[in-house]
Amino acid sequence: MKLTALRPMIYTDHLEDTIRFYTDVLGFTLAGKNDDWGWASL
């Protein structure tokens, strides 16, 4: 089997702070977010 992509799933109690860190500090782009389910895709 050959891996072609990796999507780590990281748990956080502070979704907004985590999104801000990944976008502002690390330069990721927010691709999607669902407040009802408490998840975001970066």
VEXMAR-678762 format. One line per 10 residues: number of its first residue (from 1); for each residue x, y, z of C-alpha. Coordinates in Angstrom, 2 decimals. Example, Ala and Ser with C-alpha at 12.3 -4.5 7.8 and 13.67 -1.06 7.14 Angstrom:
1) 12.30/-4.50/7.80; 13.67/-1.06/7.14
// end
This chain:
1) 0.00/0.00/0.00; 1.30/3.44/-0.95; 0.24/6.47/1.13; -0.53/9.56/-0.93; -1.88/11.91/1.76; -1.86/12.43/5.49; -4.62/14.06/7.52; -3.83/14.19/11.21; -6.77/14.72/13.54; -5.87/16.77/16.60
11) -8.21/17.24/19.57; -8.49/20.61/21.31; -10.71/22.19/23.94; -9.98/25.61/22.42; -11.02/25.44/18.77; -10.88/29.18/18.00; -7.42/29.57/19.59; -6.16/26.52/17.72; -7.49/27.81/14.40; -5.88/31.19/15.07
21) -2.50/29.55/15.85; -2.51/27.38/12.73; -3.58/30.22/10.44; -1.75/33.22/11.93; 1.46/31.59/13.16; 1.92/28.58/10.87; 0.31/30.00/7.73; -2.35/27.32/7.19; -5.61/28.16/5.41; -8.98/27.43/7.00
31) -10.79/25.18/4.51; -13.94/24.54/6.53; -15.44/24.80/9.99; -18.54/23.43/11.70; -19.40/25.02/15.03; -22.22/22.56/15.72; -19.88/19.56/15.47; -16.82/21.40/16.84; -14.37/20.70/14.03; -12.29/22.58/11.50
41) -10.34/21.59/8.42; -7.07/23.39/7.72
// end
